[in-house]
Amino acid sequence: MSSWIPTMHRWNKKIHGIAGLAGNKPWRRCIAVIAALLCLGMYSGCLYKGVRVTGLESHAKVMEGKTYHILGEAEGTSSSFNLLWILPVTPRIDYDRAVNEAINSLRGDNLINVRAWFERQVWIIGMVEILHVKGTVIQYER
């Protein structure tokens, strides 16, 4: 009976931290910290990424003439961010803005053979929507 009381007394004096990780076993604390960081890292990235083709057109704007020079391929984007998936923080995506970005990148007049696709990325804090427009930039002969 006397040997049981000191054992109990020592148990009560032992310092127990969060989940019993403090004391003379620091490797338990390291394992718990690593597990917590892995869990946080796993959920801090992109949860979902989807791509959907939205269109294929012969030209982006009304053709002003029949003769033109091809300047090259270009891509334009327009994006928006929604906080908590419903509260818009940035302006909505705009097709005309993406087309104008592609045309202006090569200082052209119009975009032909237009391909457009829509990308949606779902994150923990919100959602990003990106409209991609790619085509051949032309310049009309004057």
Secondary structure, DSSP 4 states (H G I P E B T S, - for coil): -TTHHHHHHHHHHS---GGG--SS-HHHHHHHHHHHHHHHHHHSS-SEEEEEEEEEEEESS----S-EEEEEEEEEEEEEEEETTTEE-SPPP-HHHHHHHHHHHTT-SEEEEEEEEEEEEE-SSEEEEEEEEEEEEEEE--
